[in-house]
C-alpha cells in the first residue's frame, strides 16, 4: 500500500484491473483450449465475472478515496469529484465511440445520442451498440452519480438498507419502463438485474462496505501480513462461482425459466461479490505471491492500460485485429494488451491531465 497525492494507492489492485479486463476478453473471444475444449468454453462463457470485479473494485476505491469528502456544504469537493470522474472516464471513451460508430457505419441519430450520453445500459435496443461494452459504463456512471449521497448517509443506512433502497428505486423505474417508451427502455426485470446499477448495486456497495471496515478505528480486520487466507480463499471462491455459474447455465433448458435466471443473477450479483471483496482484502493486507505479481511494474502497467483495453477489445479487437490481421485469439490478446499500455501513456493519461488542467483554468476557484 502506498500513498500518492494524499490518496491511498494499492499496486496489486491496479494489476487486478488487467485480470478483470482479460476475463471479459475471454468471455467475448471464447478461445479454444485443445485440452477439454468444451469444459473451457463453458468456463469462458462465464468470464463476464470480470465486470463484477470491476464493480466491486470501483466501490472499494471510491469508498476509500472519498470517505470524508461529501459532507454537508462540501460543494467544492463535489465538483472536484465529478470532474475527476469525467476526466477519467469520458475523453478516451468519446474517441473510441466515435471511431466505433464510424467503423460500424451506424449513423442513426438516436444511436449517437444514446452512445455519446452513455445511456446504453438503459435501452435494450442499443445495449451493445457503439463499442459494445459501454452498457457497463452506464452502470459505472450511475454509481458515480449516487456515490456522494450513499457515502454521506452510509453510517446511517449501511450496506443492506442502501441495497434495498436502490432496488426499490430500480423497481419504480422498471414500472415506468412498462410504458410505451422507444428503444426498449428498461423492458423487464431480467434486464434490470443484469444491465443496470439498480440491479448491480450490491457489487459496488460491498466494495464500499469493505472500505469502511478497513478505515474504521480500530480496523475491523486484523490480519497477519504473511497470511494468505483472504487472498487465496477469495480467489478460490471466484473460481468455484465460475464453475457454478457454468453449471447453472448448462442445466437442460438453459436460462429459459425465470427461476433459473434469477438464481443465476442472484449468485452473480450477491454471492460472487463477497468472494471478490475477500480477494481485495487479501491483496491489500496480505503479502502473497499473487499480490507481488499483480503489484509488479508489469502488473501495474497492464492495469493502467486495462480501461483502454476494455474499451477497444470488443469492436476493434475482433472486427479488425482478429478477422483482418491475425486469426489467433491469444495473439490478439497480447497485441491488444501491449497497444493498450502504450495508449494509456500516449493518449489516455495525457487526455485526462489535459481535461483537468483546462478545467482548473476555466472554472472559478472556490
N, C-alpha and C positions, 0 to 999 in steps of 0.2 A: 504494500500500500504506500502510495506517495502522495504528497500534497503539491499541487500545481495551481498557482494563482488563487491560493486560499481555498481550493476545492479539492476534495479527495479524488485521487486517481488510482484505479486498480488495474495494473497492467494485464493480469490474467483475464479480466472481463473484456478488455479490448480484443484480446485474442479469441475469446469465446464468440464474439460477433462474427468472426470469419467462419467458425464452425457452423453457426446458425445459418449463415448465407449459403454455405456449401451443402447443407442439408436440403435447403429449399431447391437448390440446383439439382440435387439428386432426385427430388420429388418430380421435377419437371422433365429431366433428361431420361430418367429410368435407365441408367447404364447397365449393360449386360455384364454379368459375372458368370464365367464358364462353370464354376463350381456351384451347383444348386441354383440355376438361374431363376426358377420360379419362386423360390424362397426369398432371394434378394430383391426380385422385382416387387414382391408383396411388401417387403420392408421399405423399399424406396418410395412406394406409394404413400407411406405414412411419414415420410421425411419432411412433410409440411410442418412437423412439430418445431422446425427451425423458427417458424413465425412465432410460436408460443415462447420460445427462448428470447426472441427479440422483445416481446411484450413484457414479460416478467423483468427482464433486464432494464427496460425503459422505466418501468415503475420504480425499480430499485434506485436507479441513478437519479431520477427526478426527486425521489423521496430523500436521498442523501444530500443532494446539492441545494435543494430549495426548502429544506425542512423548517427554516425560520424566516423565510423570505416574505411570506404572504400574510402579514399582519394587517389589521385594520388601518387604513390610511397609507399603506405602502405602495402608492401609485408608481413611484419611480422603479421599484423592484419589479412590479408587474409589467411595466413597459419593457424593462430590460429583459425579463424572462421571455416575453413573446417575440421580441426582436432576435434574441439568441436562437430560439426555436425556429423562427422563419429563416434566418441565415444558415442554419444547419441543414434544414430540410429542403427548402424550395429552389434555390438558384440552380443547382445541378439537376434537380428533378425537372425544372422547366426546360432546360436544354435537351434532356433525354426524351421528354414527352413530345416536344416539337419535332424532334428527329423521328420518333416512332410514328407519330400521326402522318408525317410526310411519307415515311417509308411504307406504311400500310395504305397509303392513298386514302386516308379517312378524312374527308373534308366536310363532314356533316357538322353544321353549326352547333347542334346540341352536344355532339361528342367533344368538340373543342371546349365548350363552356364547362362541361362536366369534368373533363380532364384537367383543364387549367385551374379550376377551382378545387381540385382534389376531392370530388364528390362521388367517385366511382363506387365506394363502399355503401352508398345509399340506394343505388339504382341497379337492379338486377340485369337490365338490358345492356348496361355499359360496365359491368363489374370488371371484365377482362379487356377492356378497350385500352388504347394508348400503349403504355409499356407493359401492360398485362398483369402486373402485381400491385398496382397502386391502390387497389381496394384496401390493402393492409395499411397503407399510409393514411387513408381516410380514418381508419381505426386509431392510428397513432395521433393524428391531428386532433381528433375528438378528445382523446385523453389529454393532450396538451391544453385544450380549452377548459376541461373540467378540473385539471390538477390543482390550480390555485385554490379553488373552493374546497376540494377534497382535503388538501393539506391544512387549510385554515381550520376546518372542523373535524380533523381526524381524531383528535383526542376525545372529542365528544361523541362521535359516531362509530369510529373504529371500522374494522375490516368487514364484518358481516352486515352492519346497518348500511354502510355505503354500497355494498354489493346489492342489497335488497332494494335500496332507493334507485340505484342505476337501472336495475332490471325493471322496476316499475315504470320508470321513465321510458324505457325501451318498449314496454307493452303499450303505453299510451301512443307512442309513435307508430307502433305496429297497427293499432286500431285506426289511426289516421291513414295508414298505408292501404287500408281496405277501400278507401275512396278511389274513384277512377282517375288517379294521377297518371301522368305519362311516364314512360321509360322504366316501368317496373319498380316504383318507389316502395321499398320495404314490403315485398309481396306476401311473405309468410314467416312463420316462427322459425323455420329452419334457416332462412336467410338471416334473420335477426341474430340467432345464436352463433352462426358461422362467420358472418361478414361485417358485423358492426361492433363498435365499442360497447354498446349496451349489452350484447351477449357475451363479449370477451372481457368485460371489466375486471373480473376476478383475477385474471392473469396480471394485470397492472397493479391491482390493489394488494395482491400478495407480495409483490415487489416492494411496495411502499411499507407494508407491514414489517417485512424483513429489515428495511432501512431503519424504521423507528425502533425496532428491537436492538439493533446494533448501536444506535445513537443514544439509547437510554443510559442513565446513570444510576446505578452501575449497569453495564451492558447485560442484556438478557442471556447472552451466550458466552459461557466461559469455556474456551477451547484450548487445548494444548496445541501449540503451533506445529508440532511434529505429528499430530494425529491426522488421520485421513478419512474418518468415518463419514463426514458430511460430503466431502468431495466425491469419493467413490461410491458411497451409498446413494447420493443423488444421481450420479451418472448411471449406476446400475438400475435405479428406478426408472430413469428415462428410457433405457434400453428395453426394460420389461414393458413399459407402456407402448413402446414402438411395436413390440410383439403382440401385445394385447389388442391394440387398435387394428393391426393387420388381421388378427384372428377374427375380430368382430366384423370387419368388412367382408371377410370370406365366408361368413355364415350363409348357407343357401338362401337366396333371395336378396343378398347384398344388404344395402341400407334402405331397402324399399319400404320398410314399415316405420311408422312414427316412433314406436318404442325403441327400435334399433338405432334410429337416427339420434334420438335424444340420449340414449345410452352412450353412443359414440361421442357426442359433443359434451356430455357430462364428464366422461373420462378425460377428454382433451382439454376442456376449458376449466375444470375444477380440481381434478386429482393430479394430472400431469404437472401443473404449475407448482404444486408443493414439492415435487422432486426437483424441479428446476430451481426453486428457491433454496433447497438444501445444497444443490451444486454451487450456486452463487455464494452461499455462506462459506462453503469449504474453500472455494477459490480465493475468497477474501481473507479468511482467517487461518487456513492451514497451509503448510509448506509441503507440497507434494510434487511428484514428477509432472503431473498434469498442469499444475499451476505454473511450474517453471517453464514448461514448453509453451503454454499459451501466453505467458508474460515475457517471453524472449523477444529480442529485437525483430526476428522474423514474424513471430506471432502477432506482435503489435502492429507491424507494417501491414500484414494481411487484414487485421481487424480494422485498421484505418481505411483500407480500401474496400471494406465489405459493403458499405452503403452504395457506392457506385457499382460494385459487382452486382448487388441485389437489383439495382435499377435496370441494368443493361442485359442481365443474363437471359431473360425470358424472350425478349424480342430479338435483340441483336445477337445474342449468344447462339441461338438456334437458326433463325432465319438467314443470318449472314454467315457466321463462322462455321456452323455445322453443315448446313446444306450447300454452301458455296465455296468453302475453303478447306475444311479438314473434318472428315467424317469419323472422328474419334472423340467420343464424349469426354473421356479423361483428358485428352489433349486440349479440347476446348475449355475445360475447367481450368487447366494450368495456364493457358493463354489468357483467359479472362481474368484470372487472379493477378497475373503479372501486369496486365494492362490497367486493371483497376487500382492497383497500388500506385502505378505511375500517374494515373488520372487523378488520384487523391492529391498528390503533391503538386502536380502541374495545373490542375483545373479546380477541383473541389475546394481544397483549403484556401487557395487564393481568392476564389469567388466568395467564400464565407467571410474571409477577412475584409474583402473589399466592400461587401454589403454593410458590415459593422462599422467600418471607417466612414462610409458615406452617411450612414445614419447618425453617427456621432457629430458630423459636421452640420447636418441639416436639421436635426431635431433640437428643440430648445432644451437647454440644460436646466436641471432642477436641483 
